[in-house]
């Protein structure tokens, strides 16, 4: 299954990438599993997406939690919490 990953704000700056189309393994079926799979890349990926970091996610522009299921062609976005003012 292919998905389009998007990274925003400081996460984009840390990773040095704003988007990427990836083929995820068959066992990756939800947002939490996508994050865990990306962490397995190691290095800056493991550091930036660490489970200890408070990150938000969206699938197809809808805010979601890590249990949200993904489908082929979905856009999955990760970003830090945003504050307004």
C-alpha positions in Angstrom: 0.0 0.0 0.0 1.3 3.5 -0.9 0.6 6.5 1.3 1.7 10.1 1.0 3.5 11.3 4.2 3.5 15.0 5.1 5.5 16.7 7.8 4.9 20.2 9.1 6.6 22.9 11.2 9.6 22.0 13.3 9.2 18.3 12.4 9.7 19.2 8.7 12.8 21.2 9.6 14.2 18.4 11.7 13.7 15.7 9.1 14.6 18.0 6.2 11.6 16.8 4.2 8.1 18.0 3.8 6.5 15.1 2.0 7.3 11.6 0.7 5.4 8.8 -1.0 6.1 5.5 0.6 5.1 1.9 0.3 4.3 0.6 3.8 4.5 -3.1 4.7 1.3 -5.1 4.7 1.2 -5.2 8.5 1.1 -1.4 8.8 -2.6 -0.6 9.0 -3.0 2.5 11.2 -1.3 5.8 12.0 0.5 4.5 15.1 2.0 1.7 13.1 3.1 4.2 10.4 4.9 6.2 13.1 6.5 3.1 14.5 7.6 2.0 11.1 9.2 5.4 10.4 10.9 5.3 13.8 12.6 2.0 12.7 14.5 4.0 10.1 16.6 5.1 13.0 18.7 8.3 13.3 16.8 11.6 13.0 13.6 9.7 12.2 13.7 7.8 15.6 14.6 11.1 17.4 12.0 13.3 15.7 9.1 10.8 15.8 10.0 9.3 19.2 6.9 8.1 21.1 7.9 10.4 24.0 7.3 13.4 21.7 3.9 15.0 21.7 2.9 14.9 18.0 -0.4 15.3 16.2 -1.6 13.3 13.2 -4.2 13.6 10.5 -5.4 11.2 7.8 -6.9 12.8 4.7 -6.9 16.2 6.5 -8.9 14.9 9.4 -7.3 15.0 12.9 -7.0 11.6 14.3 -5.4 9.5 17.0 -2.9 6.7 16.4 -5.6 4.0 16.0 -7.0 5.7 12.8 -6.8 3.2 10.0 -5.1 4.0 6.7 -5.9 3.1 3.1 -4.0 3.0 -0.1 -3.4 6.5 -1.4 -4.1 8.2 1.9 -2.3 11.3 3.0 -0.9 10.9 6.6 0.4 14.0 8.2 2.5 14.5 11.3 3.0 17.8 13.1 3.8 19.2 16.5 1.1 20.7 18.6 0.3 24.3 17.5 -0.4 27.2 19.8 -2.3 30.3 18.8 -2.1 33.8 20.0 
